[in-house]
Amino acid sequence: MAQKENGLYVRRIQRTSLPVDTIELAKYLIGKTLVHDARAGRMSGRIVETEAYVLGDAAGHAYRGLTPRNKSLFLDRGHAYVYRAYGLHFLLNVSSEVRGVGAGVLLRALEPLDGIPLMRLHRGQAPLIDLARGPGRLSQAMGIGLQHDGLDLCAAGPLWLGDSAGPTGEIGRSVRIGISRDTRRLLRFYERGIPYVSGPKRSRV
């Protein structure tokens, strides 16, 4: 069922629409919508930046196999994998392969759409451009934490993926940000010319 989002209708994405490939999913998610129907209200944003963590990727959390911490990465594509980075920030990933195969897509940045006042409360009244620019800020703004780990983002629930809320521009590609292994792989994808994309300015053109 489609739901109204900033004057547009956003339909929950069906799992059958998600590519069964980590890189293709990372590109597919650019321009799609992340929605959190929290108790305090709805928050949403256009996904404008992702990173793929593919099979055999030394920078990925599934590299050493299944563990209690990373088990959500091994679910069927379209599930949330949430973890705490450096003891400070929660990061949201989307599982990206078939059940039993560990890989995922990190959501790095959103263009805020709905629930902006609530997102600002979560972010200490940060300016609009910085509300969800970077993976830690994204989760903080959207009120995402470990309680959302393992949720099916294609099923009825508080956290879900919606289709595009508008046209998507040209997609750029670069190396990933803030990793120390497999650093040269071009597995970061972003919408060109969008100020909400994270990282140095030279990585957003």
N, C-alpha and C positions, 0 to 999 in steps of 0.2 A: 504494500500500500504506500502510495506517495504521500509525503508530508511537506507542508509549506515551509520554506527556509529562505528568509530574506526576500520575500516576494516571488521566489521560485519554488517549484516542487521538486523535492529530492526523494528518490526512491531507494530503499535499502538494497544494497548490492547482493545478488544471489551468488552463492559459492561457484555455481557453474559458469559464471561470468569471469571469474578470476583465473588468470593464466596459471598453468601448473609449471612454473619456471620462475626462479627467483628474480632474475634480471628483468624478464618481461613484466613481472608483477610490480617491480620497483618503478618501471616506466608507466605502467597502466594506472597506478595510484596517483600520479601527478594530475591535479585538477579535480580529483574526487573529493568527497566530503567526509570529515570525521565528525561524529555527533556524540555528545554525552548528555543524556537525559538524566541529570542529577536531581536530587530532592529539591535543591534550591532553584532549579530552572534548567533550561536547555542552553548548552554551549555548542558551537560548531565552528568549523573553519575549513577552507579549501586547502588541501595538501599541495604544497608547492615545492617540497624538497624531500627526497628519500635517499637511502643508501641500501645497496644489496649486499647481503652476507651469504655467499653461495656455498655449495657443497665443497668440502675440502679447504675452506677459507681459513687460514691461520688466524685471521682477525675476528672470526665469528665465534659465538659462544657454543656452537655445536661441534666445534673442531675436535674435541677430545671425547665426543660421544654423549650419550644420554646421562643426565644427572638429575637429582631432585630439583635443582635450581632451574635448569633449562628445559624441563620436560615439555613445556608449552610450545617450544620451537619444533617439536616432533609431532605435533597435532596436524590434522589436515589443514590445508591452506585457509587463511582467513580467520585465524585465532590470534588473540592478543598474547604477546609475551612481554611482560613488564619486569624490569629489574632495576635495582638501585645502583647507580654508578658513583664510584668514589665515596660511598657512604652519604652522598648529598642529594642527588637528583634521581628521580624515576624516569626511565626511558621506555617508550612504547614501540614495540616491533609487531609486525604482522607475520605469522608463520606462512611459508611460501611454497611448500612442496606437498607431497602426499603423506599421509599418516605414517610415522615411523622413520621419516627422512628429515633430518634437522637442518633447517636453513630459514632465513627470515629477512624482512625488509624493515629497516629503522625509519620511522617517521621523524624527519628533522625539523620541519617548519610548516606552519599554517598561516594562511591569510584569515584573520578572524572574521566571522560572519554574524553569528548569533550569540547573544548572551555576553556581549562585550563588557558591560558593567560588572558582571559576576567574575569574568576572567580577570578584570583589573583588580578586584578584591583579592583574588588568589595571588596576584603578582605585585602587590604593594603599589597599586596605581601606576604601573609602568606605562610609558607611552604606547599608543596603538601599534606602532611598527615593531616594538620589542616584546609584545605580549607573548607571542609563540614563535619567535625567531631563534631557533636552536632547540634540540631535542629535550633538554631539561626544562626550559621555559615552556615548551609545548605542553608537557605533562602537568606542570604546575598550574598553568593557566586553565587547562581543561579539567583539573581536579582528578587526575589519574594517578593511581597508586597501586600497590601490590594486590589490593583487593580485586583488581581488574585482570590480573594475570590469569590466562587460560580461558577468558570469555570468548564466546563465538561472536565475532564481529559481523556475521551474516545472519544471525538469528535475532529474535525478539529479545531485547535486553537494554540496559542503560547505555552501553557503549557500542556504537555500530558504524559501519561504513556505508555512505550513501553515494549515489552517482554524482556526476558533475553538476555544480550549481551555476555553471556558465561556461563559455568557451575557454579552452585551454590554449595558451600560446606555445611558442616553440620550446622544445625541451632541450636543455643543455646537458652536458656530461663531463665529469671531471674525476680526479682522484678523491678518495674519501677524506674526511676531516678528523683529526684527533686520534689516529690509530698509529701503532708502531710496527705492525706486521702486515705483509702484503700491501704495502703502502702505494704501489704504483698502478694498481688496478683501477680502471676507469669505471667505478661502480656507484658513483654518486650522480643522481639525476635531479634536475631542478627546472622550474619554469623561468625562462630568460626574461630579464627586464622587470622582475617583480621585487619590490623592496623588502618583502617579508622573508626572503631567502637568507639563510645564515651564512657565516663564514666571511672571509675577506672580500672586499668589493671586487677584486679581480676574479674571484671564483663565482661571481653572480652575473657576469655579462654574457 
